[in-house]
Amino acid sequence: MKIKSNFTFESAAEKLRKELSSHITVTVRKNLIDSNKKWLDIDKDAFVGIRVTFYSDGVSSTTYVPNFFARMIFGGLIGGLFHHSARSSFKKQIESFLMSEFYE
């Protein structure tokens, strides 16, 4: 498995927006110190989000609570308990989509 030669973070974000725009928000983020390090933040709602980093041999994704106020009010642990299944199913859906679109 290898990443396609025409891959860019912007093209991945645009493809996700086009295919799944009805229920997700996609943002391209980059490191403030090293601008070559980029990742995608894919948010389904205030409690379900995924941070995706692309590598040459696969996708690395981490689930998180995207909304600061949701983390502050409910806490990461309580929100994690109630939304664990939603996060894991969303993560599997996004990973399979990205692997099929951007890897050979």
ABEGO torsion letter per residue (X at the ends): XBBBAABBAAAAAAAAAAAAAAABBBBBBBBAABAABBBBBBBABAABBBBBBBBAAEBBBBBBBABAAAAAAAEAAAAAAAAAAAAAAAAAAAAAAAAAAABX
